[in-house]
Amino acid sequence: MKKSLKTDAVRTSLAEQGLTQKQLAKDLGVTSQAVTNWLQGKDFPRPAKLLKLATALRLSFEELVQTSAKGHPIVAFRKKGNAKTTATHIAKAHGIGMLLKPLVPYLSEIQALRTLITSPSTDYHKLQTAVSQTREHLGVGEQAVLAYEHLIGEFKNSGAVLVPVLWGAKGSHENALHIGLPEEDITFIFLNLDTHLEDFKFWMAHELAHVYTPELSGTDEGEDFADAFAGALLFPQACAEQAYHQAIQQTNETDTIHALLQWAIEHMISLNTVYQKIQQYAQAHELPGLPVKEKSIHTTRNSNHGSLISAALFDPMPPEPKLYIAAYENTFQSDFFNAMKRMIHETGTGPSYIQQVLNTSLQDATALHKELSH
């Protein structure tokens, strides 16, 4: 795939910031000739330099790079409130996407026949129909607790590779990252294990929605549908109906919240998901909503977090490379490290590749590389 920089955008940004090519080269730690070669299309910056270039020029990947639509990585971060992805986030994710391309041939055979939602909609009743069909497909009853283990195999069956990572506690969209490679017909889904179970399940369900609706990935419409689908999949109408009739009988806000909290604990999802799905059920069926302030829900939720997924999987923390790799293969049914091992043995790929792809420290990448080199 031929890639080149959008030279007009680069020159415009340089002029706006009062920078010369020589100053830019110094900031990037490259020669002036290297920058000239990039602008003339004779060469293209490596992912790490591309990220620095995008940051220095304050340009998004789309504003900076000219590339064919077919091979262009599709990036989607889960939205959370007013948290917005920045040009740096997007450029870095695209860089990771380009680095993942050489890994694809070393993956096991990818499933070709996949489940798709052909007419995605956030309309309440249409969404419930899609959720009901999905739960039936997964072999989970309408009122049953949906565990994250139910979702894992579905990613594998849908041409998606799970990449569980240890990125530390984060409070934004960076906990889940979707990178689709249309040319290779495969998706990589990064999920941060340093999150609480209820959040982790929501992000998994959200990412599954992206896998089911590839044409919407990377769009605001796709993010809205994925959020709506995730909540409904984890707490569908049958559950919301029961919870509503129980909660509406409570005589005060405290007792109502306590009733909702029991549902959240039973289904291992957030209190806010239970609350939102019940309110949506009530609105769709023209019933009075629960007399509970949303602020009270968030206050209670923030004081009732469970354990982190990483803490539940690994004791002690941080895990040894051998245990971390085993979790990929066994718990998450991911061929990611097996493919990387094959790649390392065949091409001699070094630790820096692991460092950039997993967005981890060089020390951790070196330890993983040593284990994979055996």
ZIMO-V210442 format. One record per residue. PHI is phi in whole degrees, -180 to 180 (999 if undefined). PSI is psi in whole degrees, -180 to 180 (NA if undefined). Layout:
# ZIMO-V210442
((PHI:PSI) (PHI:PSI))
This chain:
# ZIMO-V210442
((999:125) (-81:126) (-125:146) (-152:162) (-83:150) (-83:95) (-61:-37) (-62:-41) (-66:-39) (-64:-48) (-66:-37) (-64:-43) (-66:-41) (-60:-44) (-66:-42) (-64:-32) (-97:0) (67:33) (-105:148) (-100:166) (-62:-35) (-65:-43) (-66:-40) (-62:-45) (-60:-41) (-64:-43) (-64:-32) (-89:-11) (75:33) (-129:174) (-81:160) (-62:-34) (-65:-35) (-62:-44) (-64:-41) (-60:-43) (-64:-37) (-63:-45) (-70:-27) (-88:-2) (77:13) (-82:-22) (-150:168) (-136:136) (-63:142) (-66:161) (-50:-44) (-63:-42) (-72:-34) (-63:-40) (-63:-47) (-63:-38) (-64:-46) (-62:-41) (-67:-45) (-63:-38) (-89:-7) (59:44) (-121:147) (-78:168) (-58:-44) (-64:-35) (-75:-24) (-96:-36) (-113:134) (-100:118) (-150:161) (-72:144) (-63:-33) (-62:-42) (-98:0) (-72:124) (-61:140) (-103:121) (-112:136) (-139:124) (-102:141) (-68:129) (-71:149) (-147:107) (57:-128) (-95:7) (-68:125) (-115:142) (-74:140) (-100:172) (-59:-35) (-65:-44) (-58:-49) (-65:-46) (-62:-41) (-65:-43) (-65:-40) (-65:-37) (-62:-43) (-63:-41) (-59:-42) (-67:-35) (-69:-28) (-74:-22) (-55:-46) (-66:-18) (-80:-26) (-55:-44) (-63:-17) (-94:-4) (-77:155) (-66:167) (-56:133) (-94:139) (-60:130) (-93:-37) (-89:119) (-132:154) (-78:134) (-132:146) (-98:108) (-79:-26) (-132:69) (-63:137) (-149:145) (-92:2) (-56:134) (-54:-52) (-71:-38) (-66:-38) (-66:-41) (-64:-34) (-65:-44) (-63:-41) (-67:-42) (-61:-42) (-68:-37) (-68:-45) (-62:-39) (-64:-41) (-62:-36) (-83:-7) (76:32) (-120:128) (-66:165) (-61:-33) (-108:3) (-76:154) (-73:126) (-92:113) (-89:157) (-66:-21) (-64:-29) (-64:-31) (-85:-28) (-58:-51) (-63:-29) (-68:-33) (-63:-46) (-61:-39) (-75:-8) (-115:19) (72:29) (-121:140) (-110:119) (-78:137) (-128:84) (-68:133) (-130:161) (-113:89) (-102:6) (79:169) (-68:126) (-130:149) (-111:23) (-139:-165) (-64:-14) (-68:-5) (-75:-17) (-139:131) (-136:129) (-112:122) (-125:109) (-98:139) (-115:92) (-59:-40) (-63:-38) (-91:-8) (58:51) (-150:152) (-126:138) (-110:130) (-121:111) (-89:126) (-127:126) (-78:119) (-76:-15) (-84:50) (-135:164) (-76:151) (-54:-45) (-64:-35) (-74:-40) (-60:-44) (-64:-39) (-64:-44) (-65:-37) (-63:-45) (-65:-39) (-61:-46) (-68:-33) (-63:-37) (-60:-41) (-62:-41) (-63:-37) (-75:-20) (-130:64) (-60:-27) (-70:-16) (-100:-7) (-61:137) (86:5) (-116:158) (-63:-38) (-61:-41) (-66:-38) (-67:-41) (-65:-43) (-65:-43) (-62:-40) (-64:-46) (-65:-43) (-64:-43) (-61:-49) (-62:-43) (-70:-34) (-68:-39) (-77:-30) (-142:78) (-73:179) (-56:-41) (-59:-38) (-75:-43) (-62:-37) (-64:-47) (-62:-46) (-64:-37) (-61:-51) (-65:-29) (-74:-45) (-71:-35) (-68:-17) (-83:-11) (-71:151) (-94:-12) (-149:169) (-64:-40) (-60:-47) (-67:-36) (-64:-46) (-64:-39) (-61:-41) (-64:-42) (-66:-37) (-64:-34) (-65:-38) (-66:-41) (-62:-43) (-65:-44) (-62:-41) (-92:-1) (54:48) (-131:173) (-77:152) (-59:-37) (-64:-38) (-62:-45) (-59:-48) (-60:-49) (-64:-42) (-67:-35) (-68:-44) (-63:-38) (-68:-38) (-61:-47) (-61:-44) (-64:-43) (-65:-26) (-109:16) (55:45) (-109:156) (-65:139) (-73:167) (-70:135) (-81:62) (-129:132) (-74:137) (-62:-33) (-61:-38) (-66:-36) (-63:-47) (-66:-38) (-63:-45) (-66:-42) (-61:-44) (-66:-17) (-102:5) (-131:36) (-71:144) (-86:-162) (-80:162) (-76:149) (-59:-43) (-61:-40) (-68:-34) (-72:-33) (-83:-39) (-125:125) (-143:114) (-84:172) (-105:150) (-74:156) (-74:152) (-66:148) (-50:-40) (-62:-43) (-70:-39) (-62:-46) (-65:-40) (-62:-37) (-64:-39) (-55:-50) (-74:-42) (-92:-55) (-72:-42) (-104:3) (50:39) (-103:135) (-92:9) (-57:-53) (-75:-29) (-63:-42) (-65:-41) (-66:-37) (-62:-44) (-63:-39) (-66:-44) (-62:-45) (-68:-32) (-87:-36) (-113:-11) (76:23) (-54:138) (-97:178) (-60:-30) (-63:-29) (-64:-47) (-62:-42) (-58:-45) (-75:-41) (-69:-41) (-91:-5) (54:50) (-121:179) (-76:157) (-65:-34) (-63:-47) (-68:-39) (-64:-38) (-67:-40) (-65:-41) (-66:-41) (-63:-40) (-62:-42) (-66:-41) (-74:-21) (-80:-11) (-64:NA))
